[in-house]
């Protein structure tokens, strides 16, 4: 597949509802098992893979994983973060594009300056990548931006508009867990655009396949936590309910036009759980 057809923003603009699976980088020693999961997902219809950036030193780099699983027909989205020096990110981006036809990238890492390695803002990364795209002639390079609908609405709205001006082609949301959160995401996102500034395509994040702890930026509904507490250690029932919730939520988002697609965040230590979900989604 040539780069002309490897454009998620274009596909979503044309009305295609996309299903993406987000995977956490494995350790190098587990790469073969990880690749086998990717193959299983592809056999069940998934061809778009979002590769998270890990804070764990023993996990592989997002770009390295993307390169190792890249094959014709697959769209791979590695993550660029403020944890990586900007020059390294640009080098990795160029190599991924030239050697492996990887032409999508999600910019994450937060917009607020922090100490140490986080001093580079996401907006700075995006601006540099947009310049890199123009100067290098890589016109088919697609940049995605992160949006956190759970943050301060006015501030996040300003960040979103800045990212659009800097070259974002589409956005990926923070995770949603139920209908109320999905509707809230849809309302927040729609509010940021008007007739003169039509909305950029949006992938809504879903993570109902694993237990979610307290993670900055993520809001887990109390009712969901309560249900899982009541189920207790019945692993089979927990898995069944998590898959049922995720499948129902995908349908709800699609049928109510709350986003142009979804990405399913697979459990960090059990990516194979996404295979069972996809099989259920296809039924």
C-alpha positions in Angstrom: 0.0 0.0 0.0 1.5 3.4 -1.0 1.6 6.4 1.3 -1.3 8.0 -0.7 -3.6 5.5 0.9 -1.9 5.5 4.3 -3.7 8.5 5.6 -6.0 8.0 8.6 -7.2 11.6 8.7 -8.3 11.2 5.0 -10.1 7.9 5.7 -12.0 9.3 8.6 -12.9 12.5 6.7 -14.4 10.2 4.0 -16.7 8.7 6.6 -14.8 5.4 7.5 -15.2 4.5 11.2 -11.8 3.2 12.3 -10.9 0.7 15.0 -7.3 0.9 16.2 -5.5 -1.2 18.8 -3.1 0.6 21.1 -0.3 -1.7 22.4 2.4 -1.1 25.0 6.0 -1.8 24.0 7.3 -5.2 25.1 10.6 -6.0 26.5 13.0 -7.1 23.8 13.0 -10.7 25.0 9.2 -10.8 24.5 9.1 -9.2 21.0 8.3 -12.5 19.2 5.2 -13.1 21.4 4.2 -9.5 20.9 4.5 -9.8 17.1 2.4 -12.9 17.3 -0.4 -11.0 19.0 -0.2 -8.3 16.3 -0.5 -11.1 13.6 -3.6 -12.5 15.4 -5.1 -9.0 15.5 -4.5 -8.6 11.8 -6.1 -11.9 11.1 -9.2 -10.6 12.9 -9.3 -7.4 10.8 -7.1 -4.9 12.7 -4.6 -3.2 10.5 -3.9 0.0 12.5 -1.7 -0.2 15.5 -0.9 2.6 17.9 2.4 2.0 19.8 2.5 3.6 23.2 5.7 5.2 24.6 6.8 3.5 27.8 8.3 5.2 30.8 9.8 1.9 31.8 13.5 1.6 30.7 13.3 -2.1 30.2 10.6 -1.7 27.6 11.4 -1.1 23.9 11.3 2.2 22.2 8.0 3.0 20.4 9.8 3.6 17.1 11.8 0.4 17.4 8.7 -1.6 18.0 6.9 0.1 15.1 9.8 -0.7 12.8 9.9 -4.4 13.8 6.1 -5.0 13.2 5.8 -2.9 10.1 4.4 -4.7 7.1 2.7 -3.7 3.9 -1.0 -2.9 4.6 -0.4 -2.1 8.2 -0.6 1.5 9.6 1.6 1.9 12.6 1.4 5.0 14.9 4.5 5.4 17.2 4.4 8.0 19.9 6.7 11.0 20.3 7.1 12.4 23.8 8.9 15.1 25.7 10.9 12.3 27.4 13.0 11.9 24.2 15.3 14.7 23.0 13.8 16.5 20.0 16.7 15.8 17.7 16.3 12.1 18.4 12.6 12.2 17.7 13.2 13.9 14.3 15.9 11.3 13.4 13.6 8.4 14.4 10.7 9.9 12.5 12.8 10.3 9.3 14.1 6.7 9.5 10.7 5.3 10.1 9.3 7.1 7.1 12.1 6.3 4.7 12.8 2.7 5.7 9.5 1.3 6.9 6.7 3.5 5.3 5.7 4.6 8.8 4.1 7.9 8.1 1.9 8.5 11.2 2.9 9.8 14.6 1.1 10.8 17.8 2.6 13.6 19.8 2.1 13.2 23.5 3.8 14.3 26.7 1.7 17.1 28.0 1.7 20.8 27.3 2.8 22.0 30.8 6.5 22.4 31.4 7.9 20.2 34.1 11.3 19.3 35.5 14.1 17.4 33.8 13.3 15.6 30.6 9.8 17.0 30.3 10.8 20.6 29.6 10.0 20.3 25.9 6.3 20.8 25.4 4.1 18.7 23.1 3.3 21.9 21.1 7.1 22.4 20.5 7.5 18.8 19.3 4.5 19.2 17.0 5.8 22.5 15.6 9.2 21.0 14.9 7.6 17.9 13.2 5.5 20.2 11.0 8.6 22.1 10.0 10.4 18.8 9.4 7.5 17.6 7.2 7.6 20.8 5.1 11.4 21.1 4.8 12.0 17.5 4.0 9.2 17.2 1.5 7.5 14.4 3.4 4.0 15.7 2.5 2.4 12.3 3.3 3.5 12.4 6.9 0.5 12.5 9.2 0.6 14.1 12.7 -1.9 13.3 15.4 -2.4 15.3 18.6 -3.5 14.2 22.0 -6.6 15.8 23.6 -7.6 15.4 27.3 -11.3 16.0 27.6 -11.0 15.6 31.4 -8.7 18.6 31.8 -9.7 22.2 32.3 -12.0 22.8 29.3 -10.9 26.3 28.4 -7.2 25.4 28.7 -7.5 22.2 26.8 -9.5 24.0 24.1 -6.6 26.5 23.7 -4.1 23.7 23.5 -6.2 21.9 20.8 -6.5 25.0 18.6 -2.7 25.6 19.0 -2.0 22.1 17.8 -4.2 22.5 14.8 -2.4 25.7 13.8 0.9 23.8 14.2 -0.2 21.0 11.8 -2.2 18.4 13.7 -4.2 16.3 11.1 -6.3 14.4 13.6 -6.7 13.8 17.4 -6.8 11.0 19.9 -8.7 11.5 23.1 -8.1 10.5 26.7 -9.8 7.2 27.6 -13.6 7.0 28.1 -15.3 4.2 30.1 -19.1 4.7 29.7 -21.8 6.4 27.7 -21.8 9.5 29.8 -18.1 10.1 29.3 -18.3 9.4 25.6 -21.1 11.9 25.3 -19.0 14.4 27.3 -16.1 13.9 24.9 -18.3 14.4 21.9 -19.8 17.7 23.3 -16.4 19.0 24.3 -14.8 18.3 21.0 -17.6 19.6 18.9 -17.5 22.9 20.9 -14.0 23.6 19.7 -15.0 24.0 16.1 -17.4 26.0 13.9 -18.4 26.4 10.2 -15.2 28.3 9.4 -13.1 25.8 11.3 -14.5 22.3 10.6 -13.5 19.6 13.1 -10.5 17.4 12.7 -11.1 13.7 12.8 -11.1 12.2 16.3 -10.3 8.7 17.7 -11.9 8.1 21.1 -9.9 6.1 23.5 -11.4 3.0 25.2 -9.9 0.9 27.9 -12.3 -1.6 29.5 -10.1 -4.6 29.2 -8.1 -4.3 32.3 -8.2 -2.9 35.9 -7.4 0.8 35.8 -5.6 2.3 38.7 -5.2 6.0 39.5 -3.6 7.5 36.4 -3.2 11.2 35.9 -5.7 12.5 33.3 -8.0 9.4 33.5 -11.3 9.4 35.2 -12.8 6.0 36.0 -16.5 6.1 36.9 -17.4 5.1 40.4 -20.1 2.7 39.1 -17.5 0.8 37.1 -15.1 0.5 40.1 -18.1 -0.7 42.2 -19.1 -3.3 39.7 -15.6 -4.8 39.5 -15.3 -4.8 43.3 -18.6 -6.8 43.5 -17.4 -9.3 40.9 -14.2 -9.8 43.0 -11.7 -12.4 41.9 -13.9 -14.1 39.4 -11.4 -13.6 36.5 -13.7 -15.2 33.8 -16.6 -13.0 34.7 -14.4 -9.9 34.9 -13.0 -10.5 31.5 -16.5 -11.1 30.1 -17.9 -7.9 31.5 -14.9 -5.8 30.4 -15.3 -7.1 26.8 -19.1 -6.5 26.9 -18.7 -3.0 28.1 -16.0 -2.2 25.5 -18.0 -3.6 22.6 -21.1 -1.7 23.7 -19.2 1.5 24.0 -17.7 1.2 20.5 -21.2 0.8 19.1 -22.5 3.7 21.1 -19.8 6.0 19.9 -20.2 4.9 16.3 -24.0 5.0 16.2 -24.1 8.5 17.8 -21.3 10.0 15.7 -19.3 11.0 18.8 -16.0 10.3 17.1 -14.6 9.1 13.8 -13.2 5.9 15.3 -11.9 4.4 18.4 -8.6 3.1 19.7 -8.6 0.2 22.2 -5.9 0.3 24.8 -4.8 -3.2 25.4 -3.6 -4.2 28.9 0.1 -3.4 29.4 1.1 -6.9 30.5 -1.5 -8.9 28.5 -1.9 -7.5 24.9 -3.5 -10.8 23.8 -6.6 -9.6 25.7 -7.3 -7.3 22.7 -7.6 -10.3 20.4 -10.6 -11.7 22.4 -12.1 -8.2 22.3 -11.7 -7.9 18.6 -13.3 -11.3 18.0 -16.3 -10.2 20.1 -16.5 -6.9 18.2 -16.6 -8.8 14.9 -19.6 -11.0 15.9 
